[in-house]
Amino acid sequence: MRAVDAETTLPQLSDGELRRFGRHLILPEFGLEGQRRLKAGSVLLVGTGGLGCPTALYLAAAGVGRIGLVDADVVEETNLQRQVAHGYSTLGLAKTESAAARMRDLNPDAVIEQHKVFLTEENALDLIARYDVVIDGTDNFPTRYLVNDACVKLGKPNVFGGVLRFDGQLSVFDARRGPCYRCLFPEPPPVELAPNCSEAGVLGVLPGVIGALQATEAVKLLTGIGTPMVGRMLVYDGLDLSFNTVELAKNPNCPCCSKPSAEIVLRTEQMVCAAPTVGRTVSPTELRARLKADERMLVLDVRNPDEWLGGTIPGAMRIAKPELEAAIRSVLEEGRQPEGGVLAALPRDQDIIVYCQSGMRSSAAIRSLVAAGYDPAHLFNLDRGFSAWRKEAEQ
Ligand SMILES: [Zn+2]
């Protein structure tokens, strides 16, 4: 327990709160003071998705006094496999709105602050400065680095969680007493090595496991009980059901936390390809115009069959990237097209517009097509993929 004068500065609990938090109050390590510390505390959740949903619910239920939600997305049907604060009744609503309603139902005394924006280099410091603890529930590298750098600059603890497929990670980055995210990973990986959940998949329960652990760490940080995961990384393997802990060291040459706070400048990391980009890029607007003009060309969807169920660009041919690459490999290895091979369906004398969900897999598919002898001048990558196409359609 921290402050000596806690008794006088911490908020009092109402009769309703005393009833509701009874199971906390009887924990000797927690007690009335722990509960009052939670009420005095504030947490910012960056992302109200897979990780943000369980953390939001548990932190509200636990009695954290003020919780900020940062998210500009709306609830979609594909979210419901894991984002359990939302539901069919809130489809199309802002995710912050959907989560806040459920949180208020769990704890009407909590102040829920909605920030319907994405975290950017312009707003990150202002948002993060207003809270005691930050929970990183993002699924992309640029935001993850932004959260890290802003937390280091402001001296805030950053409860990090990461999920992909069946594997999860958790740590508390607090540069005042341990390493930061950049101590481990100074720069983002090339895009080819950085799959996200919409491309690689994620077991729906997994963010529940990691998110609940992030909420645990936030409660510990706010109340001062236990030992936070500073300087350690939890590695969770859902298939083996194993939890391993790895020690993390502070990097004395870290590009972020080795600098004085004033010298840390926020910037949005650009995800770059290790391999050179080939072919050209077409925007959703340009593609729409070309489709409307009925141009002679082929639109190729290289996403997975389960993603096709969520909608495709009208008239697109569907060949999942693994299938396409297998066909290309057999051409390259055997020097011939296998009987009925998928490449036979792809003309060499017309433009082919390739797309995936975000534009990364399609970019790799274009490189494979060039390796198979396709003319790069005929190959176009749909900029930011089907996500951008659909977003534009909704506007
Ligand atoms: Zn660092």
Residues whose N, C-alpha, C, O or C-beta is under 5 A from the ligand:
A	BS01	ZN	P179 C180 R182 C183 C254 C256 C257
